[in-house]
Every structure is written in structure tokens, then in C-alpha cells.
Amino acid sequence: MQSRLESLLESSLNTASGFAVSFAAWRWVVVPLLGLPVDNAQNLIITGFFTVLSVARSYLWRRYFNGRLHFGAPENPL
């Protein structure tokens, strides 16, 4: 089981790496393929928006599965 600090570190690294991948994808994949004129400031706004959505989605799924797993589990299986 992870400590709170380890969970925070994992979550932070996951979010930061997702932000970096998304920023790069917009710059080197989406913009060239679609021909959208997006500067770095606009890219940061777009990437930030999707990062917030991703964190919320991840949090909701995690809470759902934690609740589902703990709801039917016995208190002490041993």
C-alpha cells in the first residue's frame, strides 16, 4: 500500500507527464495535421483545460472503484 506522500508523488508525476505529452501533441501533431494557427499561450490554455478535465476524470474513476471495492469487501478477510 502506498503512503500519502507516494500517492501524491505518483499523481503529480502522472499529471505533469500528461501535461507535457498533451502540450507536445498539440504543437507537433494537431496543429500541423489540422493547420490550426495556435501560439504557445493558446496551447497552454488548451492543454491546461484538458489537464483539469483529466484530473477530474481520474479522480472520479478512482473514487468510484475505491468505493466499489470497499463496499462489498469484508472488514478483515484474514
OpenMM code with the backbone's topology and positions (N, CA, C; nanometers):
from openmm import Vec3, app, unit

residues = "MET GLN SER ARG LEU GLU SER LEU LEU GLU SER SER LEU ASN THR ALA SER GLY PHE ALA VAL SER PHE ALA ALA TRP ARG TRP VAL VAL VAL PRO LEU LEU GLY LEU PRO VAL ASP ASN ALA GLN ASN LEU ILE ILE THR GLY PHE PHE THR VAL LEU SER VAL ALA ARG SER TYR LEU TRP ARG ARG TYR PHE ASN GLY ARG LEU HIS PHE GLY ALA PRO GLU ASN PRO LEU".split()
positions = [
    Vec3(0.0838, -0.1172, 0.0000),
    Vec3(0.0000, 0.0000, 0.0000),
    Vec3(0.0888, 0.1243, 0.0000),
    Vec3(0.0494, 0.2260, -0.0765),
    Vec3(0.1280, 0.3483, -0.0874),
    Vec3(0.1039, 0.4403, 0.0321),
    Vec3(0.2089, 0.5140, 0.0676),
    Vec3(0.1918, 0.6190, 0.1665),
    Vec3(0.1251, 0.7381, 0.0970),
    Vec3(0.0788, 0.8327, 0.1753),
    Vec3(0.0173, 0.9527, 0.1168),
    Vec3(0.1172, 1.0299, 0.0318),
    Vec3(0.2410, 1.0366, 0.0782),
    Vec3(0.3444, 1.1061, 0.0025),
    Vec3(0.3713, 1.0364, -0.1311),
    Vec3(0.3776, 0.9034, -0.1295),
    Vec3(0.3981, 0.8286, -0.2539),
    Vec3(0.2801, 0.8471, -0.3495),
    Vec3(0.1590, 0.8492, -0.2962),
    Vec3(0.0417, 0.8728, -0.3801),
    Vec3(0.0452, 1.0115, -0.4408),
    Vec3(0.0851, 1.1109, -0.3614),
    Vec3(0.0955, 1.2481, -0.4120),
    Vec3(0.2019, 1.2567, -0.5208),
    Vec3(0.3155, 1.1915, -0.4989),
    Vec3(0.4223, 1.1926, -0.5988),
    Vec3(0.3769, 1.1256, -0.7275),
    Vec3(0.3134, 1.0097, -0.7170),
    Vec3(0.2649, 0.9399, -0.8358),
    Vec3(0.1636, 1.0247, -0.9118),
    Vec3(0.0695, 1.0820, -0.8394),
    Vec3(-0.0336, 1.1636, -0.9015),
    Vec3(0.0270, 1.2871, -0.9696),
    Vec3(0.1220, 1.3503, -0.9037),
    Vec3(0.1871, 1.4690, -0.9595),
    Vec3(0.2654, 1.4358, -1.0855),
    Vec3(0.3415, 1.3258, -1.0812),
    Vec3(0.4186, 1.2858, -1.1992),
    Vec3(0.3269, 1.2455, -1.3145),
    Vec3(0.2180, 1.1784, -1.2841),
    Vec3(0.1223, 1.1392, -1.3865),
    Vec3(0.0619, 1.2626, -1.4527),
    Vec3(0.0216, 1.3604, -1.3728),
    Vec3(-0.0376, 1.4828, -1.4265),
    Vec3(0.0647, 1.5630, -1.5061),
    Vec3(0.1849, 1.5776, -1.4527),
    Vec3(0.2888, 1.6547, -1.5219),
    Vec3(0.3282, 1.5905, -1.6545),
    Vec3(0.3422, 1.4588, -1.6556),
    Vec3(0.3783, 1.3921, -1.7809),
    Vec3(0.2640, 1.4006, -1.8818),
    Vec3(0.1407, 1.3901, -1.8351),
    Vec3(0.0261, 1.4064, -1.9244),
    Vec3(0.0197, 1.5462, -1.9832),
    Vec3(0.0507, 1.6463, -1.9011),
    Vec3(0.0530, 1.7848, -1.9486),
    Vec3(0.1588, 1.8014, -2.0573),
    Vec3(0.2783, 1.7486, -2.0334),
    Vec3(0.3873, 1.7602, -2.1311),
    Vec3(0.3535, 1.6893, -2.2618),
    Vec3(0.2974, 1.5699, -2.2531),
    Vec3(0.2599, 1.4950, -2.3741),
    Vec3(0.1516, 1.5697, -2.4508),
    Vec3(0.0530, 1.6212, -2.3802),
    Vec3(-0.0549, 1.6944, -2.4457),
    Vec3(-0.0041, 1.8220, -2.5123),
    Vec3(0.0822, 1.8957, -2.4425),
    Vec3(0.1384, 2.0185, -2.4990),
    Vec3(0.2151, 1.9877, -2.6273),
    Vec3(0.2976, 1.8839, -2.6232),
    Vec3(0.3757, 1.8450, -2.7412),
    Vec3(0.2857, 1.7951, -2.8538),
    Vec3(0.1829, 1.7189, -2.8193),
    Vec3(0.0915, 1.6665, -2.9215),
    Vec3(0.0215, 1.7794, -2.9948),
    Vec3(-0.0229, 1.8805, -2.9210),
    Vec3(-0.0864, 1.9942, -2.9875),
    Vec3(0.0115, 2.0629, -3.0808),
    Vec3(0.1340, 2.0838, -3.0355),
    Vec3(0.2336, 2.1580, -3.1137),
    Vec3(0.2775, 2.0813, -3.2379),
    Vec3(0.3034, 1.9495, -3.2233),
    Vec3(0.3666, 1.8751, -3.3320),
    Vec3(0.2762, 1.7754, -3.4035),
    Vec3(0.1533, 1.7589, -3.3558),
    Vec3(0.0620, 1.6668, -3.4231),
    Vec3(-0.0657, 1.7373, -3.4664),
    Vec3(-0.1396, 1.7924, -3.3724),
    Vec3(-0.2699, 1.8522, -3.4025),
    Vec3(-0.2564, 1.9748, -3.4921),
    Vec3(-0.1684, 2.0668, -3.4563),
    Vec3(-0.1527, 2.1902, -3.5346),
    Vec3(-0.1108, 2.1608, -3.6787),
    Vec3(-0.0064, 2.0792, -3.7019),
    Vec3(0.0307, 2.0507, -3.8411),
    Vec3(-0.0760, 1.9733, -3.9187),
    Vec3(-0.1412, 1.8759, -3.8547),
    Vec3(-0.2408, 1.7954, -3.9261),
    Vec3(-0.3652, 1.8762, -3.9632),
    Vec3(-0.4092, 1.9620, -3.8712),
    Vec3(-0.5316, 2.0387, -3.8951),
    Vec3(-0.5052, 2.1785, -3.9469),
    Vec3(-0.3800, 2.2213, -3.9453),
    Vec3(-0.3454, 2.3537, -3.9932),
    Vec3(-0.4007, 2.4655, -3.9064),
    Vec3(-0.4128, 2.4397, -3.7769),
    Vec3(-0.4652, 2.5409, -3.6858),
    Vec3(-0.3538, 2.6350, -3.6420),
    Vec3(-0.3772, 2.7651, -3.6522),
    Vec3(-0.2758, 2.8603, -3.6045),
    Vec3(-0.2874, 2.8778, -3.4529),
    Vec3(-0.2082, 2.8033, -3.3762),
    Vec3(-0.2122, 2.8084, -3.2304),
    Vec3(-0.0742, 2.8494, -3.1796),
    Vec3(-0.0690, 2.9605, -3.1049),
    Vec3(0.0596, 3.0018, -3.0476),
    Vec3(0.0780, 2.9336, -2.9112),
    Vec3(0.1932, 2.9568, -2.8490),
    Vec3(0.2241, 2.8889, -2.7230),
    Vec3(0.1265, 2.9245, -2.6113),
    Vec3(0.0833, 3.0482, -2.6039),
    Vec3(-0.0122, 3.0891, -2.4990),
    Vec3(-0.1451, 3.0156, -2.5162),
    Vec3(-0.1930, 3.0087, -2.6385),
    Vec3(-0.3177, 2.9360, -2.6650),
    Vec3(-0.2999, 2.7866, -2.6371),
    Vec3(-0.1842, 2.7341, -2.6721),
    Vec3(-0.1551, 2.5934, -2.6468),
    Vec3(-0.1578, 2.5649, -2.4966),
    Vec3(-0.1009, 2.6544, -2.4161),
    Vec3(-0.1030, 2.6366, -2.2708),
    Vec3(-0.2453, 2.6378, -2.2164),
    Vec3(-0.3296, 2.7258, -2.2681),
    Vec3(-0.4694, 2.7328, -2.2236),
    Vec3(-0.5428, 2.6037, -2.2598),
    Vec3(-0.5266, 2.5599, -2.3832),
    Vec3(-0.5922, 2.4368, -2.4289),
    Vec3(-0.5440, 2.3180, -2.3462),
    Vec3(-0.4120, 2.3057, -2.3314),
    Vec3(-0.3549, 2.1953, -2.2560),
    Vec3(-0.3975, 2.2004, -2.1098),
    Vec3(-0.3999, 2.3194, -2.0516),
    Vec3(-0.4447, 2.3352, -1.9131),
    Vec3(-0.5889, 2.2916, -1.8947),
    Vec3(-0.6747, 2.3291, -1.9889),
    Vec3(-0.8158, 2.2905, -1.9836),
    Vec3(-0.8304, 2.1383, -1.9841),
    Vec3(-0.7619, 2.0723, -2.0765),
    Vec3(-0.7711, 1.9271, -2.0843),
    Vec3(-0.7036, 1.8588, -1.9648),
    Vec3(-0.6029, 1.9216, -1.9069),
    Vec3(-0.5403, 1.8663, -1.7870),
    Vec3(-0.6376, 1.8676, -1.6701),
    Vec3(-0.7106, 1.9774, -1.6533),
    Vec3(-0.8111, 1.9868, -1.5466),
    Vec3(-0.9179, 1.8790, -1.5671),
    Vec3(-0.9645, 1.8629, -1.6902),
    Vec3(-1.0629, 1.7578, -1.7184),
    Vec3(-1.0065, 1.6190, -1.6881),
    Vec3(-0.8816, 1.5965, -1.7213),
    Vec3(-0.8191, 1.4671, -1.6977),
    Vec3(-0.8059, 1.4375, -1.5485),
    Vec3(-0.7667, 1.5369, -1.4701),
    Vec3(-0.7548, 1.5177, -1.3254),
    Vec3(-0.8915, 1.4854, -1.2656),
    Vec3(-0.9946, 1.5577, -1.3077),
    Vec3(-1.1303, 1.5331, -1.2572),
    Vec3(-1.1769, 1.3924, -1.2962),
    Vec3(-1.1530, 1.3534, -1.4196),
    Vec3(-1.1926, 1.2199, -1.4667),
    Vec3(-1.1210, 1.1121, -1.3878),
    Vec3(-0.9914, 1.1275, -1.3706),
    Vec3(-0.9126, 1.0302, -1.2967),
    Vec3(-0.9597, 1.0206, -1.1517),
    Vec3(-0.9866, 1.1333, -1.0904),
    Vec3(-1.0332, 1.1356, -0.9516),
    Vec3(-1.1676, 1.0636, -0.9390),
    Vec3(-1.2600, 1.0914, -1.0276),
    Vec3(-1.3921, 1.0288, -1.0204),
    Vec3(-1.3842, 0.8775, -1.0397),
    Vec3(-1.3038, 0.8316, -1.1347),
    Vec3(-1.2883, 0.6873, -1.1538),
    Vec3(-1.2242, 0.6230, -1.0316),
    Vec3(-1.1215, 0.6891, -0.9762),
    Vec3(-1.0541, 0.6339, -0.8593),
    Vec3(-1.1501, 0.6221, -0.7417),
    Vec3(-1.2315, 0.7249, -0.7183),
    Vec3(-1.3290, 0.7220, -0.6083),
    Vec3(-1.4347, 0.6147, -0.6338),
    Vec3(-1.4783, 0.6018, -0.7584),
    Vec3(-1.5772, 0.5008, -0.7933),
    Vec3(-1.5250, 0.3610, -0.7607),
    Vec3(-1.4053, 0.3297, -0.8081),
    Vec3(-1.3510, 0.1954, -0.7862),
    Vec3(-1.3136, 0.1722, -0.6409),
    Vec3(-1.2632, 0.2737, -0.5719),
    Vec3(-1.2352, 0.2572, -0.4294),
    Vec3(-1.3633, 0.2285, -0.3529),
    Vec3(-1.4691, 0.3003, -0.3819),
    Vec3(-1.5973, 0.2777, -0.3155),
    Vec3(-1.6545, 0.1418, -0.3498),
    Vec3(-1.6429, 0.1029, -0.4735),
    Vec3(-1.6955, -0.0259, -0.5186),
    Vec3(-1.6184, -0.1419, -0.4580),
    Vec3(-1.4869, -0.1274, -0.4498),
    Vec3(-1.4047, -0.2352, -0.3959),
    Vec3(-1.4229, -0.2493, -0.2441),
    Vec3(-1.4393, -0.1369, -0.1760),
    Vec3(-1.4509, -0.1410, -0.0308),
    Vec3(-1.5929, -0.1655, 0.0170),
    Vec3(-1.6907, -0.1388, -0.0674),
    Vec3(-1.8308, -0.1544, -0.0266),
    Vec3(-1.8645, -0.2995, 0.0038),
    Vec3(-1.8223, -0.3907, -0.0841),
    Vec3(-1.8571, -0.5310, -0.0663),
    Vec3(-1.7501, -0.6136, 0.0022),
    Vec3(-1.6378, -0.5530, 0.0364),
    Vec3(-1.5273, -0.6279, 0.0964),
    Vec3(-1.5507, -0.6478, 0.2458),
    Vec3(-1.5142, -0.7639, 0.2965),
    Vec3(-1.5239, -0.7856, 0.4405),
    Vec3(-1.4244, -0.6974, 0.5145),
    Vec3(-1.4531, -0.6662, 0.6381),
    Vec3(-1.3669, -0.5785, 0.7181),
    Vec3(-1.2274, -0.6356, 0.7337),
    Vec3(-1.2168, -0.7619, 0.7707),
    Vec3(-1.0872, -0.8245, 0.7906),
    Vec3(-1.0925, -0.9658, 0.7295),
    Vec3(-1.0472, -0.9804, 0.6058),
    Vec3(-1.0598, -1.1099, 0.5381),
    Vec3(-0.9732, -1.2203, 0.5985),
    Vec3(-0.8758, -1.1874, 0.6824),
    Vec3(-0.7892, -1.2911, 0.7392),
    Vec3(-0.8481, -1.3363, 0.8647),
] * unit.nanometer
topology = app.Topology()
chain = topology.addChain("A")
for resn in residues:
    res = topology.addResidue(resn, chain)
    for name in ("N", "CA", "C"):
        topology.addAtom(name, app.Element.getBySymbol(name[0]), res)
